[in-house]
Amino acid sequence: MPQLHLPLFPQGATEVTASLAFKREADQITYYHGSLPVFTHAADDLASFRMITSQFCVSGHVKQAQIARVFGIPLVTVKRAIKRYREHGPRGFYIERKRRGAAVLTESVLAEAQRLLLEGISVAEVANRLELKQDTLSKAVRAGRLHVVKKKTIAPD
């Protein structure tokens, strides 16, 4: 005859549903299904948190609203994570995000701008010659990607 197992969560565990709970110990968070630990991750590992909570939702162990309520996060955040899980699977949380590179200041443009600046030409004139916005070059100078030659001043006698 099958025996009914009660969910016996460890002392200090927070119940998410009748069969799912989590517990934080030091810098680790452990998730329990029934009385068994099913997943552990570092407390500051946001990608693993989103992955496992999405997996729980997609597999039907918990509702999105329960995750949002128990962890105190916006429901839309849970929904976005679930969308990512459904589209890319667990690895979708760990792939590096694509970032757009510099569209205007490519390596060749930066090299040419630096050459002109070293000749003592002003930022405004370099921008005109290279058909760039002056603000774009000024921002690159402030960020340290370009260096302007300081003009020597003659001290008065």
HUVEN-V806800 format. One record per residue. N is the residue number from 1. RES is the residue in one letter. SS is DSSP state (2 for helix, 1 for strand, 0 for the rest). PHI is phi in degrees with one decimal (none if undefined). OMEGA is omega in whole degrees, -180 to 180 (NA if undefined). Layout:
# HUVEN-V806800
((N/RES/SS/PHI/OMEGA) (N/RES/SS/PHI/OMEGA))
This chain:
# HUVEN-V806800
((1/M/0/none/-180) (2/P/0/-64.1/-179) (3/Q/0/-107.0/179) (4/L/0/-77.8/177) (5/H/0/-99.4/176) (6/L/0/-80.8/175) (7/P/0/-70.6/180) (8/L/0/-105.1/-179) (9/F/0/-78.6/178) (10/P/0/-66.8/179) (11/Q/0/-57.7/178) (12/G/0/89.8/179) (13/A/0/-76.3/178) (14/T/1/-99.4/-177) (15/E/1/-80.0/175) (16/V/0/-96.4/173) (17/T/0/-133.3/-180) (18/A/0/-65.5/-178) (19/S/0/-120.0/-178) (20/L/1/-129.2/179) (21/A/1/-147.1/175) (22/F/1/-139.5/179) (23/K/1/-142.3/176) (24/R/1/-102.6/176) (25/E/1/-127.4/-177) (26/A/0/56.6/-179) (27/D/0/-107.7/-179) (28/Q/1/-120.9/174) (29/I/1/-116.3/-180) (30/T/1/-119.3/179) (31/Y/1/-104.0/-179) (32/Y/1/-119.8/172) (33/H/1/-114.8/-170) (34/G/0/68.7/178) (35/S/0/-108.1/-176) (36/L/1/-101.5/173) (37/P/1/-72.6/-177) (38/V/1/-113.9/-178) (39/F/1/-162.6/177) (40/T/1/-135.9/175) (41/H/1/-149.5/178) (42/A/1/-66.3/-177) (43/A/0/-62.2/-179) (44/D/0/-96.9/-180) (45/D/0/-89.1/-176) (46/L/2/-65.8/-180) (47/A/2/-62.3/180) (48/S/2/-67.1/177) (49/F/2/-59.7/-179) (50/R/2/-64.9/-179) (51/M/2/-64.3/-175) (52/I/2/-70.2/179) (53/T/2/-67.5/176) (54/S/2/-65.3/179) (55/Q/2/-62.6/177) (56/F/2/-61.3/-180) (57/C/2/-67.7/-177) (58/V/2/-63.6/-180) (59/S/0/-80.8/174) (60/G/0/88.0/-180) (61/H/0/-80.7/-177) (62/V/0/-152.3/177) (63/K/0/-93.1/-180) (64/Q/2/-56.5/-178) (65/A/2/-63.2/179) (66/Q/2/-67.1/178) (67/I/2/-61.8/-179) (68/A/2/-60.3/-177) (69/R/2/-70.3/-176) (70/V/2/-66.4/-177) (71/F/2/-93.5/177) (72/G/0/67.7/179) (73/I/0/-118.1/179) (74/P/0/-63.6/180) (75/L/2/-59.8/-179) (76/V/2/-63.9/177) (77/T/2/-65.1/178) (78/V/2/-64.0/-179) (79/K/2/-64.2/178) (80/R/2/-64.4/179) (81/A/2/-65.2/179) (82/I/2/-65.7/177) (83/K/2/-60.7/179) (84/R/2/-62.5/180) (85/Y/2/-63.2/-179) (86/R/2/-68.9/-178) (87/E/2/-80.4/-172) (88/H/2/-121.8/-177) (89/G/0/76.6/-178) (90/P/2/-59.5/-178) (91/R/2/-67.9/179) (92/G/2/-61.8/-180) (93/F/2/-87.0/-174) (94/Y/0/-114.2/178) (95/I/0/-75.0/-180) (96/E/0/-72.1/-178) (97/R/0/-71.2/177) (98/K/0/-76.5/178) (99/R/0/-121.7/179) (100/R/0/-77.8/179) (101/G/0/-84.6/179) (102/A/0/-68.0/-177) (103/A/0/-81.0/-175) (104/V/0/-102.7/-176) (105/L/0/-89.5/176) (106/T/0/-75.1/-179) (107/E/2/-58.6/-178) (108/S/2/-67.6/179) (109/V/2/-68.2/178) (110/L/2/-61.9/-180) (111/A/2/-63.5/180) (112/E/2/-66.3/179) (113/A/2/-63.2/180) (114/Q/2/-64.6/178) (115/R/2/-60.4/180) (116/L/2/-66.0/179) (117/L/2/-65.3/178) (118/L/2/-68.0/176) (119/E/0/-76.3/178) (120/G/0/95.3/180) (121/I/0/-78.5/-177) (122/S/0/-69.8/179) (123/V/2/-60.3/-179) (124/A/2/-63.0/-180) (125/E/2/-68.5/177) (126/V/2/-61.7/179) (127/A/2/-61.2/179) (128/N/2/-63.6/-178) (129/R/2/-63.7/-178) (130/L/0/-92.5/180) (131/E/0/56.2/177) (132/L/0/-118.5/174) (133/K/0/-78.1/-180) (134/Q/2/-61.9/180) (135/D/2/-61.8/179) (136/T/2/-62.3/179) (137/L/2/-68.6/179) (138/S/2/-60.9/179) (139/K/2/-64.9/178) (140/A/2/-64.6/177) (141/V/2/-66.7/180) (142/R/2/-63.4/-180) (143/A/0/-79.3/179) (144/G/0/86.5/179) (145/R/0/-81.6/175) (146/L/0/-129.3/-179) (147/H/0/-123.8/-180) (148/V/0/-97.8/176) (149/V/0/-76.9/179) (150/K/0/-75.8/179) (151/K/0/-76.8/179) (152/K/0/-79.4/178) (153/T/0/-108.9/179) (154/I/0/-91.9/-180) (155/A/0/-74.0/180) (156/P/0/-68.0/-179) (157/D/0/-83.2/NA))
